[in-house]
Amino acid sequence: QVQLVESGGGLVQAGGSLRLSCAASGRTLSEFTMGWFRQAPGKEREFVAVISRSGGSTTYADSVKGRFTISRDNAKDTVYLQMNSLKPEDTAVYYCASRSRSYYSGNRYGANEYSYWGQGTQVTVSS
């Protein structure tokens, strides 16, 4: 079992930046493909970004491509989401999640393929 704890959320003006962190414990993070998802009020949880075990492959949702960057430091068992040029529509609770399957196996965009989730961190972007 792996425990995931997100941090780094907060209130920021449109155009600003935030960096989210996701710290893992209980298992070695390098065992997992890692993803970030978000859920806005009244909406379903949606895929944001995913990174392979080594960090060599990444994929982004079209809505964040070019603005967000996912990265990982396996030595620190931590995954990051750098968010730049934030927009009000980025307002949501952001979750990190771990996936046992390799990056190119199955559907890496599907929330149901991720076994462990953090508690979430709120990101609010004001206009």
DSSP file (Angstrom, degrees, kcal/mol; ACC not computed):
  #  RESIDUE AA STRUCTURE BP1 BP2  ACC     N-H-->O    O-->H-N    N-H-->O    O-->H-N    TCO  KAPPA ALPHA  PHI   PSI    X-CA   Y-CA   Z-CA
    1    1 A Q              0   0    0      0, 0.0     2,-0.4     0, 0.0   115,-0.0   0.000 360.0 360.0 360.0 146.2    0.0    0.0    0.0
    2    2 A V        -     0   0    0     24,-0.1     2,-0.4    96,-0.0    24,-0.2  -0.977 360.0-148.0-126.2 138.0    1.2    3.5   -0.7
    3    3 A Q  E     -A   25   0A   0     22,-3.1    22,-1.9    -2,-0.4     2,-0.4  -0.889  14.0-163.0-104.6 135.5    0.1    6.7    1.0
    4    4 A L  E     -A   24   0A   0     -2,-0.4   115,-0.5   113,-0.4     2,-0.5  -0.963   6.6-173.5-121.7 132.8    0.0    9.9   -1.1
    5    5 A V  E     -A   23   0A   0     18,-2.1    18,-2.6    -2,-0.4     2,-0.2  -0.970   8.9-156.7-131.2 118.2   -0.1   13.4    0.3
    6    6 A E  E     +A   22   0A   0     -2,-0.5     2,-0.3    16,-0.2    16,-0.2  -0.585  18.1 165.2 -89.4 153.7   -0.5   16.5   -1.9
    7    7 A S  E     +A   21   0A   0     14,-2.0    14,-2.6    -2,-0.2   114,-0.1  -0.965  39.8  70.0-154.7 167.3    0.5   20.0   -0.9
    8    8 A G        +     0   0    0     -2,-0.3    11,-0.3     1,-0.3    14,-0.0   0.374  61.0 132.8 104.4  -4.3    1.1   23.4   -2.6
    9    9 A G        +     0   0    0     12,-0.1     2,-0.3     9,-0.1    -1,-0.3  -0.177  22.4 121.2 -71.7 172.6   -2.4   24.4   -3.4
   10   10 A G  E     -d  123   0B   0    112,-0.9   114,-2.8   111,-0.1     2,-0.5  -0.988  60.0 -50.3 164.2-166.4   -3.8   27.9   -2.7
   11   11 A L  E     +d  124   0B   0     -2,-0.3     2,-0.3   112,-0.2   114,-0.2  -0.875  53.8 165.2-103.9 129.3   -5.3   31.0   -4.1
   12   12 A V  E     -d  125   0B   0    112,-2.6   114,-2.4    -2,-0.5     2,-0.1  -0.985  34.9-111.2-142.8 150.9   -3.6   32.7   -7.0
   13   13 A Q  E >   -d  126   0B   0     -2,-0.3     3,-2.3   112,-0.2    73,-0.2  -0.460  51.4 -81.7 -78.4 155.0   -4.6   35.4   -9.5
   14   14 A A  T 3  S+     0   0    0    112,-2.4    73,-0.2     1,-0.3    -1,-0.1  -0.288 120.2  30.0 -54.9 137.4   -5.1   34.5  -13.2
   15   15 A G  T 3  S+     0   0    0     71,-3.1    70,-0.6     1,-0.3    -1,-0.3   0.250  99.3 115.4  92.8 -11.8   -1.8   34.3  -14.9
   16   16 A G    <   -     0   0    0     -3,-2.3    70,-2.3    70,-0.2     2,-0.3  -0.083  57.5-123.0 -83.1-174.6    0.0   33.2  -11.8
   17   17 A S        +     0   0    0     67,-0.2     2,-0.3    68,-0.2    67,-0.2  -0.927  20.6 179.9-132.9 153.0    1.8   30.0  -11.0
   18   18 A L  E     - B   0  83A   0     65,-2.1    65,-3.4    -2,-0.3     2,-0.5  -0.980  16.5-146.6-144.2 152.2    1.7   27.3   -8.4
   19   19 A R  E     - B   0  82A   0     -2,-0.3     2,-0.3   -11,-0.3    63,-0.2  -0.971  14.8-158.6-122.3 118.6    3.7   24.1   -7.9
   20   20 A L  E     - B   0  81A   0     61,-2.6    61,-2.2    -2,-0.5     2,-0.3  -0.687   5.6-159.3 -90.9 145.9    1.9   21.1   -6.4
   21   21 A S  E     -AB   7  80A   0    -14,-2.6   -14,-2.0    -2,-0.3     2,-0.4  -0.930   8.3-163.7-122.9 150.4    3.8   18.3   -4.7
   22   22 A C  E     -AB   6  79A   0     57,-2.2    57,-2.2    -2,-0.3     2,-0.4  -0.930  10.8-163.4-135.1 108.9    2.8   14.7   -4.0
   23   23 A A  E     -AB   5  78A   0    -18,-2.6   -18,-2.1    -2,-0.4     2,-0.3  -0.789   6.8-154.9 -98.5 134.7    4.8   12.9   -1.4
   24   24 A A  E     +A    4   0A   0     53,-2.7     2,-0.3    -2,-0.4   -20,-0.2  -0.808  15.0 172.9-109.8 147.8    4.6    9.1   -1.3
   25   25 A S  E     +A    3   0A   0    -22,-1.9   -22,-3.1    -2,-0.3     3,-0.1  -0.974  56.6  42.8-145.4 159.9    5.2    6.7    1.6
   26   26 A G  S    S+     0   0    0     -2,-0.3     2,-0.3   -24,-0.2   -24,-0.1  -0.079 114.1  36.8  96.5 -34.6    4.8    3.0    2.2
   27   27 A R  S    S-     0   0    0    -24,-0.2     2,-0.4    50,-0.1   -24,-0.1  -0.953  96.2 -90.6-142.2 160.9    6.1    2.0   -1.1
   28   28 A T    >   -     0   0    0     -2,-0.3     3,-1.9     1,-0.1     4,-0.2  -0.627  30.7-141.6 -76.2 127.1    8.9    3.2   -3.5
   29   29 A L  G >  S+     0   0    0     -2,-0.4     3,-2.2     1,-0.3    -1,-0.1   0.791  94.4  72.6 -61.0 -29.5    7.4    5.7   -5.9
   30   30 A S  G 3  S+     0   0    0      1,-0.3    -1,-0.3    44,-0.3    44,-0.1   0.616  84.6  69.5 -65.2 -10.3    9.5    4.4   -8.8
   31   31 A E  G <  S+     0   0    0     -3,-1.9     2,-0.4     2,-0.0    -1,-0.3   0.638  96.6  67.4 -75.5 -14.1    7.2    1.4   -8.9
   32   32 A F  S <  S-     0   0    0     -3,-2.2     2,-0.4    -4,-0.2    68,-0.2  -0.852  72.8-133.2-121.6 141.6    4.3    3.5  -10.1
   33   33 A T  E     -E   99   0B   0     66,-2.6    66,-2.6    68,-0.4     2,-0.4  -0.723  41.4-146.3 -71.5 137.8    3.1    5.4  -13.1
   34   34 A M  E     -EF  98  51B   0     17,-2.1    17,-2.7    -2,-0.4     2,-0.3  -0.916  18.5-175.2-120.8 140.1    1.9    8.6  -11.5
   35   35 A G  E     -EF  97  50B   0     62,-2.7    62,-2.2    -2,-0.4     2,-0.4  -0.909  18.0-144.3-129.6 157.2   -1.0   10.9  -12.5
   36   36 A W  E     +EF  96  49B   0     13,-2.9    12,-2.5    -2,-0.3    13,-1.7  -0.977  23.7 174.9-116.1 136.0   -2.6   14.2  -11.6
   37   37 A F  E     -EF  95  47B   0     58,-2.9    58,-2.9    -2,-0.4     2,-0.3  -0.858  11.0-156.2-129.3 165.5   -6.4   14.6  -11.8
   38   38 A R  E     -EF  94  46B   0      8,-2.3     8,-3.2    -2,-0.3     2,-0.4  -0.988   5.4-160.4-144.0 155.8   -8.7   17.4  -10.8
   39   39 A Q  E     -E   93   0B   0     54,-2.1    54,-2.4    -2,-0.3     6,-0.2  -0.955   6.8-162.0-140.8 119.0  -12.3   17.9   -9.9
   40   40 A A    >   -     0   0    0      4,-0.4     3,-2.3    -2,-0.4    52,-0.1  -0.610  45.3 -76.0 -92.3 157.4  -14.2   21.1  -10.0
   41   41 A P  T 3  S+     0   0    0      0, 0.0    -1,-0.1     0, 0.0     3,-0.1  -0.284 118.4   6.7 -55.6 130.3  -17.5   21.7   -8.2
   42   42 A G  T 3  S+     0   0    0      1,-0.3     2,-0.3    -3,-0.1    -3,-0.0   0.518 113.5 100.1  77.2   4.6  -20.3   19.9   -9.9
   43   43 A K  S <  S-     0   0    0     -3,-2.3    -1,-0.3     1,-0.0     2,-0.1  -0.809  75.2-102.7-121.6 162.3  -18.0   18.3  -12.5
   44   44 A E        -     0   0    0     -2,-0.3    -4,-0.4     1,-0.1     2,-0.2  -0.413  47.8 -89.9 -77.1 157.4  -16.5   14.8  -12.9
   45   45 A R        -     0   0    0     -6,-0.2     2,-0.4    -2,-0.1    -6,-0.2  -0.478  51.9-161.7 -65.2 135.4  -12.9   14.1  -12.0
   46   46 A E  E     -F   38   0B   0     -8,-3.2    -8,-2.3    -2,-0.2     2,-0.1  -0.925  19.9-105.3-128.1 149.8  -10.7   14.7  -15.1
   47   47 A F  E     +F   37   0B   0     -2,-0.4   -10,-0.2   -10,-0.2     3,-0.1  -0.422  34.9 168.9 -67.9 139.6   -7.3   13.7  -16.2
   48   48 A V  E     -     0   0B   0    -12,-2.5    13,-2.6     1,-0.4     2,-0.3   0.699  58.8 -23.6-115.5 -54.5   -4.6   16.4  -16.1
   49   49 A A  E     -FG  36  60B   0    -13,-1.7   -13,-2.9    11,-0.2    -1,-0.4  -0.990  48.0-158.7-160.4 158.0   -1.2   14.7  -16.6
   50   50 A V  E     -FG  35  59B   0      9,-2.0     9,-1.8    -2,-0.3     2,-0.4  -0.992   5.2-163.7-144.0 148.5    0.6   11.4  -16.3
   51   51 A I  E     -FG  34  58B   0    -17,-2.7   -17,-2.1    -2,-0.3     7,-0.2  -0.992  21.7-118.4-136.0 142.1    4.3   10.5  -16.0
   52   52 A S        -     0   0    0      5,-2.5     3,-0.5    -2,-0.4   -20,-0.1  -0.173  37.7 -96.9 -72.9 170.1    6.1    7.2  -16.5
   53   53 A R  S    S+     0   0    0      1,-0.3   -21,-0.1     2,-0.1    -1,-0.1   0.863 125.6  39.3 -57.0 -39.6    8.0    5.4  -13.8
   54   54 A S  S    S-     0   0    0     20,-0.0    -1,-0.3     1,-0.0    20,-0.1   0.663 109.7-119.3 -85.3 -16.4   11.3    6.8  -15.0
   55   55 A G  S    S+     0   0    0     -3,-0.5    -2,-0.1     2,-0.2    17,-0.1   0.427  83.4 115.7  90.7  -0.4   10.0   10.2  -15.8
   56   56 A G        +     0   0    0      1,-0.1     2,-0.4    -5,-0.1    -3,-0.0   0.665  69.6  48.1 -79.5 -16.0   11.0    9.9  -19.4
   57   57 A S        +     0   0    0      2,-0.0    -5,-2.5     0, 0.0     2,-0.3  -0.981  62.7 170.7-129.1 138.3    7.4    9.9  -20.8
   58   58 A T  E     -G   51   0B   0     -2,-0.4     2,-0.3    -7,-0.2    -7,-0.2  -0.973  11.8-167.1-141.2 154.8    4.6   12.4  -20.1
   59   59 A T  E     -G   50   0B   0     -9,-1.8    -9,-2.0    -2,-0.3     2,-0.3  -0.993   9.0-162.7-141.5 145.9    1.1   13.2  -21.4
   60   60 A Y  E     -G   49   0B   0     -2,-0.3   -11,-0.2   -11,-0.2     2,-0.1  -0.922  26.4-107.3-128.1 151.0   -1.1   16.1  -20.8
   61   61 A A    >>  -     0   0    0    -13,-2.6     3,-1.6    -2,-0.3     4,-1.3  -0.479  37.0-117.2 -66.2 147.8   -4.7   17.0  -21.2
   62   62 A D  T 34 S+     0   0    0      1,-0.3     3,-0.2     2,-0.2    -1,-0.1   0.833 112.2  63.9 -57.9 -32.4   -5.3   19.4  -24.0
   63   63 A S  T 34 S+     0   0    0      1,-0.2    -1,-0.3     3,-0.0   -15,-0.1   0.698 114.9  29.0 -68.0 -19.2   -6.6   22.0  -21.6
   64   64 A V  T X> S+     0   0    0     -3,-1.6     3,-2.4   -16,-0.2     4,-2.2   0.465  85.0 128.4-119.0  -5.4   -3.3   22.3  -19.8
   65   65 A K  T 3< S+     0   0    0     -4,-1.3     4,-0.1     1,-0.3   -16,-0.0  -0.284  80.0  16.1 -58.5 132.3   -0.8   21.4  -22.5
   66   66 A G  T 34 S+     0   0    0      2,-0.5    -1,-0.3     1,-0.1     3,-0.1   0.258 125.6  59.1  88.6 -12.4    1.9   24.1  -22.7
   67   67 A R  T <4 S+     0   0    0     -3,-2.4    17,-2.0     1,-0.2     2,-0.3   0.696  98.0  53.4-115.6 -33.9    1.1   25.5  -19.3
   68   68 A F  E  <  -C   83   0A   0     -4,-2.2    -2,-0.5    15,-0.2     2,-0.4  -0.784  59.6-165.2-107.6 148.8    1.5   22.6  -16.9
   69   69 A T  E     -C   82   0A   0     13,-2.4    13,-3.0    -2,-0.3     2,-0.4  -0.984   5.2-157.1-134.7 124.6    4.6   20.4  -16.4
   70   70 A I  E     +C   81   0A   0     -2,-0.4     2,-0.3    11,-0.2    11,-0.2  -0.809  24.0 159.3 -97.0 140.2    4.6   17.1  -14.5
   71   71 A S  E     -C   80   0A   0      9,-1.7     9,-3.0    -2,-0.4     2,-0.3  -0.935  20.5-150.8-149.7 171.0    7.9   15.8  -13.1
   72   72 A R  E     -C   79   0A   0     -2,-0.3     2,-0.4     7,-0.3     7,-0.2  -0.996  13.5-156.9-148.8 152.4    9.1   13.4  -10.5
   73   73 A D  E > > -C   78   0A   0      5,-3.0     5,-1.8    -2,-0.3     3,-1.1  -0.879  11.5-174.3-126.9  96.4   12.0   12.8   -8.2
   74   74 A N  G > 5S+     0   0    0     -2,-0.4     3,-0.6     1,-0.3   -45,-0.3   0.799  82.8  62.2 -66.1 -27.5   12.1    9.2   -7.3
   75   75 A A  G 3 5S+     0   0    0      1,-0.2    -1,-0.3    -3,-0.1    -2,-0.0   0.810 113.5  36.3 -65.8 -27.6   14.9    9.6   -4.9
   76   76 A K  G < 5S-     0   0    0     -3,-1.1    -1,-0.2     2,-0.2   -52,-0.2   0.367 106.9-127.1-102.9   2.3   12.6   11.9   -2.9
   77   77 A D  T < 5 +     0   0    0     -3,-0.6   -53,-2.7    -4,-0.5     2,-0.4   0.913  67.4 130.1  52.1  45.7    9.5    9.8   -3.6
   78   78 A T  E   < -BC  23  73A   0     -5,-1.8    -5,-3.0   -55,-0.2     2,-0.4  -0.987  45.2-161.1-136.4 139.9    7.8   12.9   -4.8
   79   79 A V  E     -BC  22  72A   0    -57,-2.2   -57,-2.2    -2,-0.4     2,-0.3  -0.919  16.2-157.8-115.8 146.0    5.8   13.9   -7.9
   80   80 A Y  E     -BC  21  71A   0     -9,-3.0    -9,-1.7    -2,-0.4     2,-0.4  -0.860  15.7-160.9-124.2 155.9    5.3   17.6   -8.9
   81   81 A L  E     -BC  20  70A   0    -61,-2.2   -61,-2.6    -2,-0.3     2,-0.6  -0.877  12.0-161.6-134.9 104.6    2.9   19.5  -11.0
   82   82 A Q  E     -BC  19  69A   0    -13,-3.0   -13,-2.4    -2,-0.4     2,-0.6  -0.764  10.3-165.8 -85.3 122.5    4.2   23.0  -12.1
   83   83 A M  E     +BC  18  68A   0    -65,-3.4   -65,-2.1    -2,-0.6     2,-0.3  -0.942  11.1 173.6-117.9 115.7    1.2   25.1  -13.1
   84   84 A N        +     0   0    0    -17,-2.0   -67,-0.2    -2,-0.6   -68,-0.2  -0.743  59.5  23.3-115.4 164.0    1.9   28.3  -15.0
   85   85 A S  S    S-     0   0    0    -70,-0.6    -1,-0.2    -2,-0.3   -68,-0.2   0.900  84.7-159.8  49.3  48.3   -0.4   30.8  -16.7
   86   86 A L        -     0   0    0    -70,-2.3   -71,-3.1    -3,-0.2   -70,-0.2  -0.246   8.1-158.9 -64.7 145.9   -3.2   29.7  -14.5
   87   87 A K    >   -     0   0    0    -73,-0.2     3,-2.3    -3,-0.1     4,-0.2  -0.847  31.7-110.1-121.0 156.7   -6.8   30.5  -15.6
   88   88 A P  G >  S+     0   0    0      0, 0.0     3,-1.8     0, 0.0    37,-0.4   0.842 117.4  63.5 -55.1 -32.9  -10.0   30.6  -13.5
   89   89 A E  G 3  S+     0   0    0      1,-0.3   -49,-0.0   -49,-0.0    -3,-0.0   0.551  88.5  69.8 -72.2  -5.1  -11.2   27.4  -15.2
   90   90 A D  G <  S+     0   0    0     -3,-2.3    -1,-0.3    35,-0.0     2,-0.2   0.522  70.4 121.6 -83.5  -6.5   -8.2   25.6  -13.6
   91   91 A T    <   +     0   0    0     -3,-1.8     2,-0.3    -4,-0.2    33,-0.2  -0.401  40.4 105.3 -60.7 123.9   -9.9   26.0  -10.2
   92   92 A A  E    S- H   0 123B   0     31,-2.0    31,-2.7    -2,-0.2     2,-0.5  -0.967  76.3 -79.6-178.3 170.4  -10.4   22.6   -8.7
   93   93 A V  E     -EH  39 122B   0    -54,-2.4   -54,-2.1    -2,-0.3     2,-0.4  -0.863  48.7-146.5 -87.6 128.5   -9.3   20.1   -6.1
   94   94 A Y  E     -EH  38 121B   0     27,-2.9    27,-2.0    -2,-0.5     2,-0.4  -0.840  16.1-171.2-104.0 133.2   -6.1   18.5   -7.5
   95   95 A Y  E     -E   37   0B   0    -58,-2.9   -58,-2.9    -2,-0.4     2,-0.3  -0.942  13.5-150.1-122.9 140.5   -5.3   14.8   -6.7
   96   96 A C  E     -E   36   0B   0     -2,-0.4    22,-2.1   -60,-0.2     2,-0.3  -0.823  22.0-177.1-101.8 155.0   -2.3   12.7   -7.4
   97   97 A A  E     -EI  35 117B   0    -62,-2.2   -62,-2.7    -2,-0.3     2,-0.4  -0.990  18.9-131.8-150.9 153.1   -2.7    9.0   -7.9
   98   98 A S  E     -EI  34 116B   0     18,-2.1    17,-1.9    -2,-0.3    18,-1.0  -0.850  13.1-164.8-113.7 146.9   -0.6    6.0   -8.5
   99   99 A R  E     -E   33   0B   0    -66,-2.6   -66,-2.6    -2,-0.4    15,-0.1  -0.995  12.8-156.7-133.6 125.8   -1.0    3.3  -11.1
  100  100 A S  S    S+     0   0    0     -2,-0.4    -1,-0.1    13,-0.3    14,-0.1   0.805  70.6  88.6 -73.6 -29.2    0.8   -0.1  -11.0
  101  101 A R  S    S-     0   0    0     12,-0.3   -68,-0.4     1,-0.1    -2,-0.1  -0.322  89.5 -98.7 -70.4 152.5    0.6   -0.7  -14.7
  102  102 A S    >   -     0   0    0      1,-0.1     3,-1.6   -70,-0.1    -1,-0.1  -0.199  38.8 -99.3 -67.9 165.2    3.4    0.5  -16.9
  103  103 A Y  T 3  S+     0   0    0      1,-0.3     5,-0.2     4,-0.0    -1,-0.1   0.858 120.4  40.8 -55.8 -44.3    2.9    3.8  -18.8
  104  104 A Y  T 3  S+     0   0    0      3,-0.1     2,-0.4     4,-0.0    -1,-0.3   0.340  96.4  97.3 -93.1   8.0    2.0    2.3  -22.2
  105  105 A S  S <  S-     0   0    0     -3,-1.6    -4,-0.1     2,-0.0     0, 0.0  -0.824  89.9 -28.0-100.2 133.9   -0.2   -0.4  -20.7
  106  106 A G  S    S-     0   0    0     -2,-0.4     2,-0.8     1,-0.1     3,-0.1  -0.239 109.5 -29.8  67.8-153.2   -4.0    0.1  -20.6
  107  107 A N    >   -     0   0    0      1,-0.1     3,-1.3     3,-0.1     6,-0.2  -0.842  51.8-178.1-107.7  96.8   -5.6    3.5  -20.3
  108  108 A R  T 3  S+     0   0    0     -2,-0.8    -1,-0.1     1,-0.3    -2,-0.1   0.565  81.8  59.7 -73.6  -6.6   -3.3    5.8  -18.4
  109  109 A Y  T 3  S+     0   0    0    -62,-0.1     2,-0.5    -3,-0.1    -1,-0.3   0.565  83.7  97.9 -93.7 -10.4   -5.9    8.6  -18.7
  110  110 A G    X   -     0   0    0     -3,-1.3     3,-1.9     1,-0.1     4,-0.2  -0.676  63.3-151.1 -89.8 125.6   -8.6    6.7  -16.8
  111  111 A A  G >  S+     0   0    0     -2,-0.5     3,-1.7     1,-0.3    -1,-0.1   0.818  94.7  65.8 -60.3 -31.1   -9.1    7.4  -13.1
  112  112 A N  G 3  S+     0   0    0      1,-0.3    -1,-0.3    -3,-0.0    -2,-0.0   0.587  91.8  63.5 -71.6  -6.5  -10.3    3.9  -12.5
  113  113 A E  G <  S+     0   0    0     -3,-1.9     2,-0.5    -6,-0.2   -12,-0.3   0.469  86.1  88.0 -91.8  -2.1   -6.9    2.5  -13.4
  114  114 A Y    <   -     0   0    0     -3,-1.7   -15,-0.2    -4,-0.2     3,-0.1  -0.843  56.0-170.2-102.7 131.1   -5.3    4.3  -10.5
  115  115 A S        +     0   0    0    -17,-1.9     2,-0.4    -2,-0.5   -16,-0.1   0.854  66.2  41.7 -91.3 -37.7   -5.3    2.4   -7.2
  116  116 A Y  E     -I   98   0B   0    -18,-1.0   -18,-2.1  -113,-0.0     2,-0.3  -0.921  63.6-173.7-121.7 140.9   -4.1    4.9   -4.6
  117  117 A W  E     -I   97   0B   0     -2,-0.4  -113,-0.4   -20,-0.2   -20,-0.2  -0.940  19.1-128.9-131.1 148.1   -5.1    8.5   -4.3
  118  118 A G        -     0   0    0    -22,-2.1  -113,-0.2    -2,-0.3     3,-0.1  -0.260  36.0-103.7 -80.7-179.5   -4.1   11.5   -2.1
  119  119 A Q        -     0   0    0   -115,-0.5  -114,-0.1     1,-0.2   -24,-0.1   0.627  62.9-116.8 -83.9 -14.0   -6.6   13.6   -0.2
  120  120 A G        -     0   0    0    -24,-0.1     2,-0.4     1,-0.1   -25,-0.2   0.066  15.6-123.2  95.9 153.0   -6.4   16.4   -2.7
  121  121 A T  E     - H   0  94B   0    -27,-2.0   -27,-2.9  -114,-0.1     2,-0.3  -0.999  25.1-120.7-135.6 134.5   -5.3   20.0   -2.5
  122  122 A Q  E     - H   0  93B   0     -2,-0.4  -112,-0.9   -29,-0.2     2,-0.5  -0.559  23.4-171.4 -80.8 131.4   -7.5   23.0   -3.5
  123  123 A V  E     -dH  10  92B   0    -31,-2.7   -31,-2.0    -2,-0.3     2,-0.5  -0.990   4.7-176.3-119.4 123.3   -6.4   25.3   -6.2
  124  124 A T  E     -d   11   0B   0   -114,-2.8  -112,-2.6    -2,-0.5     2,-0.6  -0.981   6.3-167.1-124.1 124.0   -8.4   28.5   -6.7
  125  125 A V  E     -d   12   0B   0     -2,-0.5     2,-0.3   -37,-0.4  -112,-0.2  -0.942  10.5-154.0-113.5 117.9   -7.6   31.0   -9.5
  126  126 A S  E      d   13   0B   0   -114,-2.4  -112,-2.4    -2,-0.6    -2,-0.0  -0.632 360.0 360.0 -92.7 149.4   -9.2   34.4   -9.3
  127  127 A S              0   0    0     -2,-0.3    -1,-0.1  -114,-0.2  -114,-0.1   0.445 360.0 360.0 -90.9 360.0  -10.0   36.5  -12.3
